[in-house]
């Protein structure tokens, strides 16, 4: 049993799985913070939700689309976010990628189907990226708010009811 505060988590780690999960969580949060920061800084010349939307960052646009309704251009945003996350995943050390991949459904599938002669799991970047997008980046976008996001959604919903 591994006890103590590893990485400032403040809980007792009962086994190696807890350590891997904590490591994966820290890596995922770091990639998410970096992705959001990049999206907030990305040049925002032509808002796809309309020039008078009041939104000023690509991240705000993504939040609105995740929280309210995906527009016709959602794929362009998704490709942009995905490319940022893919780049970060590709730059991780193998053990960091493995810690993240172990959190995915694909790992669970591999674990239940692996052959006796397979000791080490393969690592698939696409599985990691999909996991990070669903569980972290777009999850944060669903919860993220500010005055501009609230105003846009309120105005849009008002027009939807008229």
LORO-34050 format. One line per 4 residues: their letters; for each residue x, y, z of C-alpha. Coordinates in steps of 0.1 Angstrom, whole numbers, padded with zeros to 4 digits. Each point is the difference from the previous one (the first is absolute). Layout:
A) X Y Z ~ ...
END
This chain:
XXXX) 0000 0000 0000 ~ 0013 0034 -0009 ~ -0011 0026 0025 ~ 0005 0037 0001
XXXX) -0005 0031 -0020 ~ 0015 -0007 -0034 ~ 0000 0031 -0022 ~ -0021 0020 0025
XXXX) -0031 -0021 -0006 ~ -0007 -0003 0037 ~ -0014 -0035 0000 ~ 0012 -0035 0008
XXXX) 0011 -0020 -0030 ~ -0008 -0036 0005 ~ 0018 -0015 -0030 ~ 0019 0006 -0032
XXXX) -0032 0007 -0019 ~ -0007 0030 0022 ~ 0035 0014 -0009 ~ -0005 -0006 -0037
XXXX) -0035 0017 0002 ~ 0014 0030 0019 ~ 0029 0003 -0025 ~ -0025 -0002 -0029
XXXX) -0023 0026 0016 ~ 0029 0025 0004 ~ 0012 -0005 -0035 ~ -0036 0004 -0014
XXXX) -0006 0031 0020 ~ 0033 0015 -0012 ~ -0009 -0007 -0036 ~ -0035 0014 0005
XXXX) 0013 0032 0015 ~ 0025 0005 -0028 ~ -0027 -0007 -0026 ~ -0024 0025 0015
XXXX) 0028 0026 0002 ~ 0009 -0005 -0036 ~ -0037 0002 -0011 ~ -0004 0032 0020
XXXX) 0031 0016 -0017 ~ -0009 -0012 -0035 ~ -0007 0028 -0025 ~ -0037 0005 -0002
XXXX) -0008 0020 -0031 ~ -0032 -0015 -0013 ~ -0023 -0015 0027 ~ -0019 -0029 -0016
XXXX) -0030 0006 0023 ~ -0004 0035 -0015 ~ 0019 0032 0000 ~ -0023 0016 0026
XXXX) 0002 -0029 0024 ~ 0020 0018 0026 ~ 0023 -0029 0004 ~ 0037 0009 -0002
XXXX) 0019 -0033 0001 ~ 0000 -0033 -0018 ~ -0003 -0016 0035 ~ -0032 0020 0006
XXXX) -0014 -0012 -0033 ~ 0008 -0036 0008 ~ -0016 0003 0035 ~ -0032 0015 -0016
XXXX) -0002 -0028 -0025 ~ 0006 -0027 0026 ~ -0025 0015 0025 ~ -0027 0010 -0025
XXXX) 0001 -0014 -0035 ~ 0027 -0010 -0025 ~ 0000 0023 -0031 ~ 0006 -0011 -0036
XXXX) 0037 0008 0006 ~ 0004 -0022 0031 ~ 0023 -0024 -0019 ~ 0025 0029 -0006
XXXX) 0001 0007 0038 ~ 0003 -0036 0009 ~ 0029 -0005 -0025 ~ 0018 0030 0015
XXXX) -0004 -0012 0036 ~ 0009 -0036 -0010 ~ 0032 0012 -0017 ~ 0011 0019 0031
XXXX) -0006 -0030 0022 ~ 0016 -0024 -0025 ~ 0032 0021 0000 ~ 0002 0000 0038
XXXX) -0006 -0038 0002 ~ 0027 -0006 -0027 ~ 0025 0019 0022 ~ -0007 -0021 0032
XXXX) 0024 -0026 0012 ~ -0011 -0035 -0007 ~ -0009 -0007 0037 ~ -0021 0031 0001
XXXX) -0019 -0011 -0032 ~ -0004 -0035 0015 ~ -0014 0015 0033 ~ -0026 0019 -0021
XXXX) -0008 -0029 -0022 ~ -0006 -0022 0030 ~ -0030 0023 0008 ~ -0017 -0007 -0033
XXXX) -0026 -0025 -0010 ~ 0024 -0014 -0026 ~ 0024 -0010 0028 ~ -0029 -0018 0018
XXXX) -0008 -0018 -0032 ~ 0037 -0010 -0004 ~ 0003 -0011 0036 ~ -0030 -0023 -0003
XXXX) 0011 -0015 -0034 ~ 0038 -0001 0003 ~ 0018 -0032 -0007 ~ 0022 -0016 0027
XXXX) 0032 0009 -0020 ~ -0009 0038 -0001 ~ 0017 0017 0029 ~ -0001 0036 -0011
XXXX) -0030 0018 -0015 ~ 0003 0019 -0032 ~ -0006 0037 0003 ~ -0024 0017 -0025
XXXX) 0002 0037 -0001 ~ -0035 0003 -0016 ~ -0015 -0017 0031 ~ 0019 0024 0023
XXXX) -0011 0030 -0020 ~ -0037 -0011 0000 ~ 0002 -0006 0037 ~ 0015 0034 0007
XXXX) -0025 0018 -0021 ~ -0030 -0018 0015 ~ 0010 -0002 0036 ~ 0020 0033 0004
XXXX) 0000 0026 -0028 ~ -0037 -0001 -0011 ~ -0010 -0008 0036 ~ 0016 0032 0010
XXXX) -0016 0018 -0029 ~ -0034 -0012 0012 ~ 0006 0016 0034 ~ 0019 0031 -0010
XXXX) -0018 0033 0001 ~ 0005 0037 0000 ~ -0022 0030 -0007 ~ 0004 -0002 -0038
XXXX) -0009 -0037 -0001 ~ -0030 0005 0022 ~ -0012 0030 -0020 ~ 0004 -0018 -0033
XXXX) -0019 -0031 0012 ~ -0028 0021 0016 ~ -0005 0020 -0031 ~ 0000 -0031 -0022
XXXX) -0025 -0017 0022 ~ -0022 0031 0000 ~ -0001 0000 -0038 ~ -0006 -0038 -0001
XX) -0032 0006 0021 ~ -0013 0029 -0021
END
